[in-house]
Amino acid sequence: MPNKIKYLPSNKDGKLVEALIKVEGRELKYAELCKALDIPSKSGNTKISQLDKIRNYCQLDTLEHPTRYIVQEVYPEADALINELDKDSYQAAFEAALYQIFLKTNCATIYASTSNLLRMFQEVNDNFSYTYSQAVENSEHYGYMNLVNGVIYNILAQWTRRKLLTMKNRYVIDLNRGYRLYKQRSNPEGKETWLETYDVPEDSSDHQICLSIHSKAVNEIMPPNWGKVIDNRVYKPYVSTEQYKAFEARLAQLTQEAFSGEYVKVKEVYIIKPATKEWIANRLLDVYEHYPSFEKINKEACTKIIQTSQLSCITGKQRREFVDINMNNKQNDKLKDLVASEKCNQ
């Protein structure tokens, strides 16, 4: 393994952060700064790289006439942020994808179900949700997709949840569990109905009601500790389709009772905000603006499904077809049209 470039400062054993704290608020010339941090003096591009690395750990301002440096604020949390990215390129890809979304939305809060997350990170395409339909289940050729979509969902969901929890633990995002309420709507003639969603604010009384009824349904129907974070993972062991449907039915019943019929069901969602520390948010917005994140995530998501041992019930050809139709971001064919075409040709 090649040696690390010695002119770049590192925070081994926390020594760099300790040294920065000692000089916080003092005006230092470049040579004095290097001496205080126990790093060699450099020039040109090497000096620029050196100062950039120091700025990962603190707000380092430059004063002119003559040139001096002043450490305004030290970031002790930065070590966890930097070290994790060195280890896991897919972690960086998820963070980049999220911060590219924040860039486009002016850092607006994100409310997202697990299904929303898979689509948001482009692990699957729009066809994936259609694999749950009755039409796919009854299809002679594509019926296997309805059989295995739950397994594939769980593989990708666990992967995604782990990345989000790592971001939270490293101060990259503020992550909480929230709720989405659903209201039944219909047109004046009553011939068409649809569900209208309401993302419940964290600080509202509705949030407390949702928390209470969701906990009640979990305690009544699901396994112990289901949905809790254990060892940095969301603990959601497999339950049968019948058990999960019973949970959803009980949760819907409690929702309608609690809200006097105004809402017909509630679902748990993630509430995601940029890092609460401004320096982290600004740093990540800058670093990740052009990171090739979505392509990297999608490629690895597809690889996971092709290689998993949990899909022995279908052939390798069917795995590749599932990935191509429901996960490939360049897929133009609609699964709904493919299923309809199959019926026409029978």
Phi and psi in degrees as a GROMACS rama.xvg file:
@    title "Ramachandran Plot"
@    xaxis  label "Phi"
@    yaxis  label "Psi"
@TYPE xy
-63.9235  146.752  PRO-2
-69.016  147.446  ASN-3
-70.1635  146.591  LYS-4
-64.5892  122.783  ILE-5
-73.566  -21.026  LYS-6
-76.9042  -15.3723  TYR-7
-85.335  126.293  LEU-8
-68.8355  146.831  PRO-9
-129.534  163.469  SER-10
-104.471  35.9335  ASN-11
-56.7997  130.486  LYS-12
59.937  17.5715  ASP-13
73.4752  13.3895  GLY-14
-70.8179  -35.9314  LYS-15
-66.0916  -46.0191  LEU-16
-61.1553  -41.0907  VAL-17
-60.4758  -43.3649  GLU-18
-66.4498  -38.8061  ALA-19
-65.0751  -39.8622  LEU-20
-61.582  -37.2126  ILE-21
-65.769  -30.8523  LYS-22
-102.757  5.80308  VAL-23
-56.8632  128.559  GLU-24
88.0898  -6.61607  GLY-25
-95.0246  142.216  ARG-26
-87.163  122.971  GLU-27
-130.156  139.783  LEU-28
-71.7458  164.757  LYS-29
-56.5813  -46.5846  TYR-30
-62.6822  -37.2952  ALA-31
-68.68  -37.7393  GLU-32
-63.4874  -46.0207  LEU-33
-60.744  -42.0591  CYS-34
-63.7221  -42.5076  LYS-35
-65.392  -32.0539  ALA-36
-95.2723  -2.02436  LEU-37
61.6845  46.5584  ASP-38
-129.431  151.717  ILE-39
-72.9425  150.71  PRO-40
-75.7447  140.236  SER-41
-133.321  -178.878  LYS-42
-142.932  170.463  SER-43
60.5152  -141.888  GLY-44
-64.1596  -30.7241  ASN-45
-63.1882  -41.4449  THR-46
-64.7053  -40.8648  LYS-47
-61.748  -44.9951  ILE-48
-62.2424  -39.1893  SER-49
-62.8708  -46.3557  GLN-50
-67.6515  -36.773  LEU-51
-61.9585  -40.4624  ASP-52
-65.0704  -40.3078  LYS-53
-61.7588  -37.2408  ILE-54
-68.4167  -12.9442  ARG-55
-66.522  -24.7363  ASN-56
-107.424  -5.07803  TYR-57
-164.778  167.105  CYS-58
-88.0665  108.71  GLN-59
-110.53  108.653  LEU-60
-95.0225  148.48  ASP-61
-107.04  127.856  THR-62
-106.053  148.587  LEU-63
-114.56  163.824  GLU-64
57.0056  69.7754  HIS-65
-82.5136  170.188  PRO-66
-68.6876  124.454  THR-67
-138.293  163.073  ARG-68
-125.566  144.361  TYR-69
-138.085  126.64  ILE-70
-83.3521  110.828  VAL-71
-87.251  -37.9701  GLN-72
-153.188  136.195  GLU-73
-101.161  142.383  VAL-74
-111.754  89.8631  TYR-75
-61.2955  -27.6853  PRO-76
-73.7032  -12.8155  GLU-77
-61.9027  -28.902  ALA-78
-61.6237  -43.9424  ASP-79
-63.2997  -39.1485  ALA-80
-61.3833  -48.845  LEU-81
-73.7212  -43.6541  ILE-82
-63.2345  -39.5214  ASN-83
-65.336  -38.6592  GLU-84
-67.6693  -31.0008  LEU-85
-65.676  -28.8565  ASP-86
-87.8108  -36.7281  LYS-87
-131.634  102.141  ASP-88
-68.6476  -27.1998  SER-89
-72.8091  -31.1651  TYR-90
-60.8995  -44.009  GLN-91
-62.0096  -37.8743  ALA-92
-65.1285  -42.967  ALA-93
-63.2257  -43.1865  PHE-94
-65.5412  -39.6675  GLU-95
-62.9747  -44.6287  ALA-96
-59.3902  -44.3699  ALA-97
-65.5107  -42.391  LEU-98
-73.623  -24.3479  TYR-99
-69.0376  -34.7028  GLN-100
-66.4521  -44.0501  ILE-101
-59.8858  -37.9812  PHE-102
-59.762  -40.3668  LEU-103
-75.9572  -24.1088  LYS-104
-109.379  13.24  THR-105
56.907  39.7657  ASN-106
62.2404  34.0677  CYS-107
-70.1424  148.783  ALA-108
-63.2296  139.068  THR-109
-105.284  126.984  ILE-110
-106.985  120.517  TYR-111
-146.295  129.385  ALA-112
-75.1869  172.059  SER-113
-61.4383  -40.0144  THR-114
-62.2437  -41.3282  SER-115
-59.195  -40.7026  ASN-116
-63.4918  -43.8335  LEU-117
-60.7388  -38.3823  LEU-118
-75.71  -39.1658  ARG-119
-62.2472  -40.7543  MET-120
-85.9796  3.819  PHE-121
61.5519  33.9075  GLN-122
-75.8325  -29.0441  GLU-123
-131.881  166.023  VAL-124
-108.042  -173.778  ASN-125
-64.8045  -21.028  ASP-126
-67.9311  -26.1532  ASN-127
-57.6869  -44.1933  PHE-128
-63.0795  -27.5322  SER-129
-74.5928  -16.4686  TYR-130
-65.0904  -16.4292  THR-131
-84.0368  -5.74423  TYR-132
-75.1397  158.695  SER-133
-64.149  -35.1732  GLN-134
-61.6183  -42.0981  ALA-135
-70.1278  -41.2481  VAL-136
-58.2633  -36.5513  GLU-137
-87.576  -4.92999  ASN-138
-72.5551  135.615  SER-139
-67.9661  -41.5492  GLU-140
-87.0872  -42.3402  HIS-141
-99.6741  3.2258  TYR-142
-58.8047  -30.2511  GLY-143
-60.8582  -27.0684  TYR-144
-63.6348  -37.4074  MET-145
-69.2363  -29.4523  ASN-146
-71.2235  -36.7318  LEU-147
-107.339  -2.77933  VAL-148
-62.0353  -32.556  ASN-149
-65.1256  -40.3339  GLY-150
-64.1856  -46.0384  VAL-151
-64.0967  -41.896  ILE-152
-56.7601  -46.85  TYR-153
-65.2885  -39.0976  ASN-154
-60.5731  -49.6244  ILE-155
-70.9241  -37.0417  LEU-156
-63.8988  -43.9725  ALA-157
-63.557  -41.9376  GLN-158
-59.6471  -46.9218  TRP-159
-67.3367  -42.8006  THR-160
-60.8918  -40.3187  ARG-161
-62.1788  -40.6973  ARG-162
-65.6082  -39.5307  LYS-163
-66.3542  -43.0746  LEU-164
-65.1458  -35.8087  LEU-165
-64.5962  -41.23  THR-166
-59.7573  -43.4535  MET-167
-63.1058  -45.516  LYS-168
-67.588  -19.6148  ASN-169
-105.819  15.2471  ARG-170
69.5291  12.4148  TYR-171
-72.1708  -35.9751  VAL-172
-137.537  163.739  ILE-173
-102.436  119.03  ASP-174
-124.778  125.301  LEU-175
-137.368  163.053  ASN-176
-92.3664  135.504  ARG-177
-135.631  -165.113  GLY-178
-140.133  150.927  TYR-179
-125.559  120.832  ARG-180
-95.0709  149.756  LEU-181
-122.555  130.231  TYR-182
-115.402  134.698  LYS-183
-78.5866  129.106  GLN-184
-124.786  156.116  ARG-185
-149.898  158.868  SER-186
-77.4701  167.545  ASN-187
-54.6688  -33.791  PRO-188
-79.3026  -15.1831  GLU-189
77.8609  9.36088  GLY-190
-82.3246  -27.9136  LYS-191
-119.188  135.318  GLU-192
-126.991  153.786  THR-193
-154.486  168.375  TRP-194
-105.536  130.571  LEU-195
-102.94  132.9  GLU-196
-101.76  152.796  THR-197
-138.371  111.723  TYR-198
-80.8873  115.866  ASP-199
-77.4556  123.667  VAL-200
-60.8707  143.182  PRO-201
-60.6258  -36.3741  GLU-202
-93.9183  20.2673  ASP-203
-102.689  161.559  SER-204
-66.9829  -31.3166  SER-205
-60.6458  -36.5386  ASP-206
-61.2034  -43.9967  HIS-207
-65.1141  -37.2498  GLN-208
-64.6411  -45.7445  ILE-209
-62.1843  -42.0676  CYS-210
-59.287  -42.8648  LEU-211
-66.2793  -47.7146  SER-212
-73.3631  -32.3892  ILE-213
-65.8278  -44.0717  HIS-214
-61.8607  -39.7643  SER-215
-63.085  -45.2331  LYS-216
-65.3159  -41.0283  ALA-217
-61.8525  -47.8127  VAL-218
-62.6924  -32.8774  ASN-219
-79.2765  -36.1665  GLU-220
-113.244  -39.4235  ILE-221
-92.2639  166.926  MET-222
-63.8453  159.612  PRO-223
-57.0211  138.858  PRO-224
68.3619  10.3973  ASN-225
-60.985  128.066  TRP-226
89.8335  -5.80635  GLY-227
-85.364  157.355  LYS-228
-88.2808  116.729  VAL-229
-128.662  126.064  ILE-230
52.587  45.248  ASP-231
62.8397  25.2365  ASN-232
-134.89  143.554  ARG-233
-75.7843  116.26  VAL-234
-82.4651  102.09  TYR-235
-134.244  77.7093  LYS-236
-63.1398  158.514  PRO-237
-62.1801  135.096  TYR-238
-127.584  155.159  VAL-239
-66.2561  160.009  SER-240
-58.8563  -38.987  THR-241
-64.5462  -41.9285  GLU-242
-66.4691  -40.2884  GLN-243
-68.3131  -37.9437  TYR-244
-65.1007  -35.7549  LYS-245
-66.0064  -38.5088  ALA-246
-63.1432  -46.8877  PHE-247
-62.6956  -39.9945  GLU-248
-65.0863  -43.2801  ALA-249
-66.3919  -39.44  ARG-250
-64.6975  -40.6319  LEU-251
-64.2007  -40.7966  ALA-252
-61.7559  -45.9599  GLN-253
-64.2637  -36.8331  LEU-254
-63.9788  -47.1273  THR-255
-65.1354  -35.6304  GLN-256
-69.0066  -43.8701  GLU-257
-68.0212  -33.275  ALA-258
-108.56  18.8246  PHE-259
52.9772  38.5287  SER-260
83.4574  -4.20005  GLY-261
-65.5791  -37.7361  GLU-262
-118.104  143.592  TYR-263
-98.9192  -21.407  VAL-264
-162.298  166.154  LYS-265
-136.003  145.407  VAL-266
-129.757  149.733  LYS-267
-78.9508  138.737  GLU-268
-134.011  165.384  VAL-269
-93.1976  139  TYR-270
-108.023  115.994  ILE-271
-119.484  126.686  ILE-272
-126.895  155.741  LYS-273
-60.9929  166.157  PRO-274
-50.0896  135.837  ALA-275
-70.6603  -24.7972  THR-276
-84.7352  120.265  LYS-277
-58.7436  -36.0518  GLU-278
-63.9525  -36.5231  TRP-279
-67.9773  -47.5311  ILE-280
-58.1144  -47.01  ALA-281
-63.7831  -40.0602  ASN-282
-63.4919  -46.3084  ARG-283
-70.8399  -37.2145  LEU-284
-58.9802  -37.6504  LEU-285
-74.1598  -48.089  ASP-286
-67.4161  -39.6752  VAL-287
-96.1607  5.48934  TYR-288
-57.4987  -38.4507  GLU-289
-119.771  21.352  HIS-290
-71.7584  132.832  TYR-291
-76.3073  67.929  PRO-292
-83.4045  -49.6276  SER-293
-62.9862  -39.4173  PHE-294
-62.3695  -41.2237  GLU-295
-66.1289  -43.892  LYS-296
-63.4447  -46.9157  ILE-297
-62.5985  -41.3334  ASN-298
-62.2958  -43.4536  LYS-299
-70.6953  -37.1951  GLU-300
-60.3482  -44.5697  ALA-301
-62.8456  -41.7978  CYS-302
-62.6203  -41.1468  THR-303
-58.4481  -41.6283  LYS-304
-74.1883  -37.2503  ILE-305
-63.6744  -38.2031  ILE-306
-96.8274  -11.7356  GLN-307
-62.6567  147.706  THR-308
-87.9389  -1.16292  SER-309
-86.4619  1.37257  GLN-310
-120.114  39.5012  LEU-311
-67.7755  -12.751  SER-312
-76.9539  -11.5288  CYS-313
-124.867  161.1  ILE-314
-79.6124  165.212  THR-315
-61.802  -35.6029  GLY-316
-64.3431  -39.3607  LYS-317
-69.2944  -37.0117  GLN-318
-59.0376  -47.9017  ARG-319
-64.3646  -37.1659  ARG-320
-66.5  -42.6891  GLU-321
-58.6738  -46.8386  PHE-322
-62.3838  -43.9025  VAL-323
-64.8511  -39.8481  ASP-324
-83.8431  -40.1111  ILE-325
-106.906  -7.6304  ASN-326
-127.738  -28.4025  MET-327
-63.0097  122.346  ASN-328
-73.08  -10.4708  ASN-329
-100.103  9.23869  LYS-330
-73.0813  124.862  GLN-331
-102.1  -21.8762  ASN-332
-73.5726  138.713  ASP-333
-91.7466  128.966  LYS-334
-58.6777  -36.5746  LEU-335
-57.8084  -41.8853  LYS-336
-70.7107  -36.7291  ASP-337
-64.5106  -41.4427  LEU-338
-67.3873  -42.5622  VAL-339
-63.6077  -39.6498  ALA-340
-63.9326  -36.8752  SER-341
-61.0285  -41.7127  GLU-342
-65.1102  -39.0821  LYS-343
-65.3238  -29.6571  CYS-344
-88.8147  -4.13059  ASN-345
